[in-house]
Amino acid sequence: MPTLSSLTRRRFNPQWSRWSEKWLTHPSSVRRAQAIAKRASIAAEEIPAIARAGAADKNAYSPQFSATSANKLHSTSYKAASVQKLSWIILAILSFVPSLFALAALHLAHDRPTAQLTLFVLAIPATFAAVLLLSNYTPRLTRGNVAARLNQKFSEQGIQVASWGGAYVGYAPAAAPRSYEANSFWDVGYLFFRSDRICYWGEEIQFALRREQITAVKLDLGTPGFLGAKRVYIAWRDHAQGTCGVFNIGCGQTDSVLSGVRQTRALADRLQIWWKSSSPARSVPQPLDALSSPTVRNVTCAVPGALWKSGKLFTELLTTAWIAALGAMLCGLPFHLMAYLFSPSRFGVPVADPYHSPGAGWFVVLAAPLVRFLSLIPALRYRDKPVLVAQSPANVTTEVPPPPAPSPSTTPSSTAPSRKLFPVT
């Protein structure tokens, strides 16, 4: 179990908002410190003093680590900002699209019951279609200018992306779909095709694989979703190093998920052609020539859908309903459930009843979480299994599944999202 002082030495945001934490693979260090203190029977008032004592340790990390973290483009803060941006957009869609349909039903078709009912019914598929449209154009909304800045950063390291024909890709060190702080890629970088090898140069990892070291290439499922995102899975083994593994890549510079599917499929075809054919050997520029097979280490990640336990799912839908109610009120939709239920006409009193429904606002409150739940179905239905298996250097086929979930003794708090360590290859 990590200590309170060790948590304070990590270079990431010490306290995310609760909404941001819902989308990340780990809780904030402040919340983890509070959970550890509670388990160790440490008073909450003592946490700041322990944190200050931990921060006073000047040997906590090297200058090289600090510089690398400060210059990282595809960072935790960048991914968290993207998640926050998308979460606000999707909440706006879930709140205001059904509200607009409800307003149209009340004011444009108030004297036509059939037209009213039609508008209410159409609101749900229209909202779901708007959510799918947002999901499709998520890459355009979140990519920013990372590719251009990464090109410049690598140029300073001697990597000539344009002249060497580098393809901008996302990299994930897993044999199946994984989530890295609500992102399907752990790293971003450039893939280079040479005559006898492929080379990857990213912010987190750099490696090269020769044609004979690759044992399988397969196009398969990316992040579970209705749009069918794709990734290229590559299995490899290195006899000299005695290592093996599987990773997946996908095109990173895309305008939409659907265009990314087409580009990733083209990348898979290019990899298959390169892998199954040979070409005359030619020199490989430095520093690509110095690269070797991937280094195996552990990376924090989450299985798609694993974070959506029953309690978290309920909280998500309840929060969506509350925010949708605020959106409905901003649109001026009525909420008169109690007046409708306790109207004298409900008890047989022959009086004029002005309330013929509980209020259109309640329709929005029900429609928003329903559409949110429908959008989560692919993740909830996902069943984890490796797309490819790695072959050991001894030519024995061995599966590389994710390790079991952390035991209670290694998980600081039950409030922390479920996460797994997957070997980076």
Secondary structure, DSSP 8 states (H G I E B T S, - for coil): ---HHHHHTS-S-S---HHHHTTSSS--HHHHHHHHHHHTT--GGGHHHHHHHHHT-TTSS-HHHHHHHHH-SS-HHHHHHHHHHHHHHHHHHHHHHHHHHHHHHHHTSTT-HHHHHHHHHHHHHHHHHHHHHHHHTHHHHH-TTHHHHHHHHHHHTT--TTTTT-EEEEEE--SS--BSSS-S-SEEEEEEE-SSEEEEEESS-EEEEEGGGEEEEEEEE-S-STT--EEEEEEEEETTTTEEEEEEEEE-S-SSHHHHHHHHHHHHHHHHHHHHS--------TTGGG--S---EEEEEB-TTTT--HHHHHHHHHHHHHHHHHHHHHTT----HHHHHT-GGGGT--S--S-SSS-HHHHHHHHHHHHHHHHHHHHHH-----SS-EE-TTS-EE---------TTT-S-TTS---EEEEE-
